[in-house]
Amino acid sequence: MQYTQLGRSGLKVSRLCLGTMNFGPQTEEVEAHSIMDSAHDQGINFFDTANVYGGAGHRGWTEEIIGRWFAKGGERREHTVLATKLYGTMTDRPNESKLSALNIRRALDASLKRLQTDYIDIYQFHHIDRNTPWDEIWQAVEVAVQQGKILYSGSSNFAGWHIAQAQEAARKRNYTGLVSEQSIYNLFTRQVELEVIPAAQQYGLGLIPWSPLQGGLLGGVLKKERQGVRRTEGRAAETLKKHQDQIQQYEDLADDLGQEPGDIALAWLLHQPAVTAPIVGPRTKEQLDAAIRALDVTLDADALKRLDGIFPGHRTAPEDYAW
């Protein structure tokens, strides 16, 4: 396994991050525990979850599954860099969502209880809260750090100017601020190249991309449909129909390179200088094993150029659209 620093922090994390969103609703607990054990066996030390994971009827379910896995012992917790998130609504009661000081305190304690641990390595804001001032947010976080309940803070789904706003507010308090930003980023969806990535690089944040395969569209979807392995439905089917020629070019390129399409998509992210660790969200151990193959895929300049030709990206703003 390869490891790298998380942004400007001293924390070392694996180049792949295990996403756990499927644990519970899609993956039974026994299988989820097996996947986490396998991730450790293969050197993945970076796990990501959120307090809302588990579905509307059982929010917190995923954290509970992880907590029972930690409780098995064997230094599972000690070998894990644990990231969870808050923001989403947990109940219909007031003050049980977003980033107020009250919700930060309550949500953090609830996550610690479900996860059966006494600290979170990276406590992430799942979305920007436009109603809570940053001084309130950072004061609550500083208290949690002093109590030993969290070590680092991260953001998710922030715009570039939100990162700047957060970091400047933290600087005035002589506080570290954010060490990471978790955002959608893949060959299909590259808008973060406009302002989020430049902001993250300027302020020393590690980028943790979610949906690296764009919901499976970059995972060999046409090949799988021809083999009868998968049938795309709903919104994904509409997107596939709209971009079928583009996806076919991509899968043909993967064939030319002698690699699986999903491996190419992950390898491309690992070649981007701002990226710390793409989040892979396997439903099965076999899917985890497949994701790890991408670490051994090297893309040369020609391959990267061909990928940019199929999926054009963005230059840094404002040069992307102005002089």
C-alpha positions as CSV (number, residue, x, y, z in Angstrom):
1,M,0.0,0.0,0.0
2,Q,1.1,3.6,-0.7
3,Y,0.7,6.3,1.9
4,T,0.8,10.1,1.8
5,Q,0.3,13.1,4.0
6,L,-3.2,14.4,4.4
7,G,-2.8,17.9,3.1
8,R,-0.4,19.9,5.1
9,S,-1.0,17.8,8.3
10,G,1.4,15.3,9.7
11,L,-1.2,12.6,9.3
12,K,-0.3,9.7,7.0
13,V,-3.2,8.0,5.1
14,S,-3.4,5.3,2.5
15,R,-3.8,6.3,-1.1
16,L,-7.3,4.7,-1.1
17,C,-10.0,5.5,1.4
18,L,-12.6,2.9,2.3
19,G,-16.0,4.4,2.0
20,T,-18.6,2.7,4.2
21,M,-21.9,4.2,2.9
22,N,-23.2,0.8,1.7
23,F,-22.7,-0.9,5.1
24,G,-26.1,-1.7,6.4
25,P,-28.5,-0.8,3.6
26,Q,-26.6,-2.7,0.9
27,T,-24.0,-4.8,2.7
28,E,-24.9,-7.0,5.7
29,E,-22.9,-6.5,8.8
30,V,-20.9,-9.8,8.6
31,E,-19.8,-8.9,5.1
32,A,-19.0,-5.3,6.1
33,H,-16.8,-6.6,8.9
34,S,-15.0,-8.9,6.4
35,I,-14.5,-6.0,4.0
36,M,-12.9,-3.8,6.7
37,D,-10.7,-6.7,7.8
38,S,-9.6,-7.2,4.2
39,A,-8.9,-3.5,3.8
40,H,-6.6,-3.6,6.8
41,D,-4.9,-6.7,5.5
42,Q,-4.2,-4.8,2.3
43,G,-2.9,-1.7,4.0
44,I,-5.9,0.6,3.8
45,N,-5.8,2.6,7.0
46,F,-8.2,5.4,6.0
47,F,-12.0,4.8,6.6
48,D,-14.7,7.3,5.9
49,T,-18.3,7.3,7.2
50,A,-21.0,9.8,8.3
51,N,-23.6,10.0,11.0
52,V,-26.5,9.9,8.5
53,Y,-25.4,6.7,6.7
54,G,-27.8,3.9,7.2
55,G,-30.8,5.4,5.4
56,A,-33.8,7.5,6.5
57,G,-35.2,4.8,8.7
58,H,-31.9,4.0,10.5
59,R,-29.6,6.9,10.5
60,G,-26.4,6.0,12.3
61,W,-26.6,2.3,11.3
62,T,-23.3,2.4,9.5
63,E,-21.4,4.0,12.4
64,E,-22.9,1.3,14.6
65,I,-21.6,-1.5,12.3
66,I,-18.1,0.1,12.4
67,G,-18.3,0.4,16.2
68,R,-19.1,-3.3,16.6
69,W,-16.1,-4.0,14.4
70,F,-13.8,-1.9,16.5
71,A,-15.2,-3.7,19.6
72,K,-13.8,-7.0,18.3
73,G,-10.4,-5.7,19.3
74,G,-7.2,-6.8,17.6
75,E,-6.1,-3.1,17.5
76,R,-8.7,-2.4,14.7
77,R,-9.2,1.1,16.0
78,E,-5.5,1.8,16.5
79,H,-4.8,0.8,12.9
80,T,-7.6,3.1,11.5
81,V,-7.6,6.7,10.6
82,L,-11.3,7.3,11.2
83,A,-13.2,10.1,9.4
84,T,-16.9,10.8,10.0
85,K,-19.2,13.7,9.2
86,L,-22.0,15.7,10.6
87,Y,-24.6,18.2,9.1
88,G,-27.5,16.0,7.9
89,T,-30.8,15.8,9.8
90,M,-30.8,13.0,12.3
91,T,-34.3,13.5,13.8
92,D,-37.2,15.9,13.3
93,R,-36.3,17.8,16.4
94,P,-34.8,21.3,16.2
95,N,-31.0,21.7,16.5
96,E,-30.3,18.1,15.3
97,S,-28.7,19.1,12.0
98,K,-26.2,21.5,10.5
99,L,-23.2,23.1,12.3
100,S,-24.4,25.0,15.3
101,A,-22.2,24.7,18.4
102,L,-25.1,22.7,20.0
103,N,-25.3,20.2,17.2
104,I,-21.6,19.8,16.9
105,R,-21.5,18.8,20.6
106,R,-24.5,16.5,20.5
107,A,-23.7,14.9,17.1
108,L,-20.0,14.3,18.0
109,D,-21.0,12.6,21.3
110,A,-23.6,10.5,19.5
111,S,-21.1,9.4,16.8
112,L,-18.5,8.5,19.4
113,K,-21.0,6.3,21.2
114,R,-22.1,4.5,18.0
115,L,-18.5,4.1,16.8
116,Q,-17.4,2.8,20.3
117,T,-14.4,5.0,20.3
118,D,-13.3,8.0,22.4
119,Y,-12.0,10.1,19.5
120,I,-12.5,10.9,15.8
121,D,-9.4,11.5,13.7
122,I,-11.0,13.7,11.1
123,Y,-14.4,15.3,11.9
124,Q,-15.9,16.6,8.6
125,F,-18.6,19.1,7.8
126,H,-20.8,17.3,5.3
127,H,-22.0,20.5,3.8
128,I,-21.6,24.3,4.2
129,D,-23.9,25.8,6.8
130,R,-24.9,29.2,5.6
131,N,-26.7,30.1,8.9
132,T,-23.9,29.5,11.4
133,P,-20.9,31.9,11.6
134,W,-17.5,30.4,11.4
135,D,-16.4,31.8,14.8
136,E,-19.2,29.7,16.4
137,I,-18.2,26.6,14.4
138,W,-14.5,26.9,15.2
139,Q,-15.1,27.6,18.8
140,A,-17.1,24.4,19.2
141,V,-14.4,22.5,17.3
142,E,-11.6,23.9,19.4
143,V,-13.4,22.8,22.6
144,A,-13.8,19.3,21.1
145,V,-10.1,19.2,20.3
146,Q,-9.2,20.3,23.8
147,Q,-11.4,17.5,25.2
148,G,-9.5,15.0,23.0
149,K,-12.6,14.0,21.1
150,I,-11.3,15.0,17.6
151,L,-7.9,15.6,16.1
152,Y,-8.5,17.3,12.7
153,S,-11.3,19.0,10.9
154,G,-12.3,18.5,7.3
155,S,-15.0,19.8,4.9
156,S,-17.1,18.1,2.2
157,N,-19.0,19.6,-0.7
158,F,-17.6,23.1,-0.1
159,A,-17.1,25.7,-2.8
160,G,-13.7,27.2,-3.2
161,W,-14.7,30.4,-1.5
162,H,-16.2,28.5,1.4
163,I,-12.7,26.9,2.0
164,A,-11.2,30.4,1.9
165,Q,-13.8,31.7,4.3
166,A,-13.3,28.9,6.7
167,Q,-9.5,29.1,6.6
168,E,-9.3,32.8,7.1
169,A,-11.7,32.6,10.0
170,A,-9.5,29.9,11.5
171,R,-6.3,31.9,10.9
172,K,-7.7,34.8,12.9
173,R,-8.2,32.4,15.8
174,N,-4.6,31.0,15.4
175,Y,-6.3,27.6,14.6
176,T,-5.3,25.0,12.1
177,G,-8.7,24.9,10.4
178,L,-9.5,22.4,7.7
179,V,-7.0,19.7,6.6
180,S,-9.1,18.1,3.9
181,E,-12.0,18.6,1.4
182,Q,-14.1,15.7,0.3
183,S,-15.8,16.4,-3.1
184,I,-17.2,14.7,-6.1
185,Y,-14.4,14.4,-8.6
186,N,-13.9,12.0,-11.5
187,L,-13.3,12.0,-15.2
188,F,-16.9,12.9,-15.9
189,T,-17.3,15.5,-13.2
190,R,-14.4,17.9,-13.1
191,Q,-15.9,21.2,-12.0
192,V,-13.7,21.2,-8.8
193,E,-10.8,22.0,-11.1
194,L,-12.2,25.6,-11.5
195,E,-11.9,26.8,-7.9
196,V,-12.1,24.1,-5.3
197,I,-8.8,22.4,-6.2
198,P,-6.9,25.7,-6.4
199,A,-8.3,26.7,-3.0
200,A,-7.4,23.4,-1.5
201,Q,-3.9,23.6,-2.8
202,Q,-3.5,27.2,-1.6
203,Y,-4.6,26.4,1.9
204,G,-2.9,23.0,2.1
205,L,-6.0,20.7,2.1
206,G,-5.9,17.2,0.9
207,L,-8.6,16.3,-1.6
208,I,-10.6,13.2,-1.0
209,P,-12.8,12.5,-4.1
210,W,-16.1,10.7,-3.8
211,S,-17.9,8.9,-6.6
212,P,-14.6,8.1,-8.5
213,L,-16.6,5.9,-11.0
214,Q,-19.5,8.3,-11.4
215,G,-22.0,5.9,-10.1
216,G,-20.6,3.0,-12.1
217,L,-20.5,4.8,-15.5
218,L,-16.7,4.7,-15.5
219,G,-16.6,1.1,-14.4
220,G,-17.1,-0.6,-17.7
221,V,-20.9,-0.2,-17.8
222,L,-21.3,-0.9,-21.5
223,K,-19.1,-4.0,-21.4
224,K,-21.1,-5.3,-18.4
225,E,-24.4,-4.6,-20.1
226,R,-23.3,-6.6,-23.1
227,Q,-22.3,-9.5,-20.8
228,G,-25.6,-9.3,-19.0
229,V,-23.8,-8.5,-15.7
230,R,-25.5,-5.2,-15.1
231,R,-28.5,-3.3,-16.4
232,T,-28.5,0.4,-15.9
233,E,-31.9,2.0,-14.9
234,G,-33.4,5.3,-14.0
235,R,-31.3,8.5,-14.1
236,A,-28.1,6.5,-14.7
237,A,-29.7,5.0,-17.8
238,E,-30.5,8.4,-19.1
239,T,-27.0,9.6,-18.5
240,L,-25.6,6.6,-20.2
241,K,-27.7,7.1,-23.3
242,K,-26.7,10.7,-23.5
243,H,-23.0,10.0,-23.2
244,Q,-22.8,6.5,-24.8
245,D,-20.4,7.5,-27.5
246,Q,-18.1,9.1,-25.0
247,I,-18.2,6.1,-22.6
248,Q,-17.5,3.8,-25.5
249,Q,-14.4,5.7,-26.4
250,Y,-13.3,5.5,-22.8
251,E,-13.8,1.7,-22.6
252,D,-12.0,1.3,-26.0
253,L,-9.1,3.2,-24.5
254,A,-9.0,1.0,-21.5
255,D,-8.9,-2.0,-23.8
256,D,-6.0,-0.4,-25.7
257,L,-4.2,0.0,-22.5
258,G,-4.9,-3.5,-21.4
259,Q,-6.7,-2.3,-18.2
260,E,-10.2,-2.5,-16.7
261,P,-12.2,0.8,-17.1
262,G,-12.7,1.2,-13.3
263,D,-8.9,0.8,-12.7
264,I,-8.3,3.6,-15.3
265,A,-10.7,5.9,-13.5
266,L,-9.1,5.4,-10.1
267,A,-5.6,5.6,-11.5
268,W,-6.4,8.9,-13.2
269,L,-7.4,10.4,-9.9
270,L,-4.3,9.1,-8.3
271,H,-2.3,10.9,-11.0
272,Q,-3.9,14.3,-10.1
273,P,-1.5,16.2,-7.8
274,A,-4.2,17.6,-5.5
275,V,-5.7,14.2,-4.7
276,T,-4.9,12.4,-1.5
277,A,-7.1,9.3,-1.7
278,P,-10.2,8.5,-3.7
279,I,-13.0,7.0,-1.7
280,V,-14.0,3.5,-2.9
281,G,-17.3,2.2,-1.6
282,P,-17.3,-1.6,-2.1
283,R,-20.4,-3.6,-1.5
284,T,-18.4,-6.8,-1.6
285,K,-14.8,-7.9,-0.8
286,E,-14.4,-8.6,-4.6
287,Q,-15.1,-5.0,-5.4
288,L,-12.5,-3.9,-2.8
289,D,-9.9,-6.2,-4.4
290,A,-10.7,-4.7,-7.8
291,A,-10.2,-1.2,-6.5
292,I,-6.8,-2.0,-5.1
293,R,-5.6,-3.0,-8.6
294,A,-5.6,0.7,-9.6
295,L,-2.6,1.4,-7.4
296,D,-0.5,-0.6,-9.8
297,V,-1.7,1.2,-12.9
298,T,0.6,3.8,-14.4
299,L,-0.7,6.2,-17.0
300,D,1.8,7.9,-19.3
301,A,1.5,11.4,-20.8
302,D,-0.1,10.0,-23.9
303,A,-2.8,8.1,-22.0
304,L,-3.5,11.2,-19.8
305,K,-3.8,13.3,-22.9
306,R,-6.2,10.9,-24.5
307,L,-8.4,10.8,-21.4
308,D,-8.5,14.6,-21.4
309,G,-9.6,14.4,-25.0
310,I,-12.5,12.1,-24.1
311,F,-13.4,14.0,-20.9
312,P,-12.3,17.6,-21.2
313,G,-11.4,19.2,-17.9
314,H,-11.2,22.8,-16.6
315,R,-8.4,25.3,-16.2
316,T,-8.2,27.3,-13.0
317,A,-10.8,30.1,-12.9
318,P,-10.9,32.8,-14.3
319,E,-8.6,31.6,-17.1
320,D,-11.1,28.8,-17.9
321,Y,-13.6,31.3,-19.1
322,A,-11.9,34.7,-19.3
323,W,-8.4,36.1,-19.9
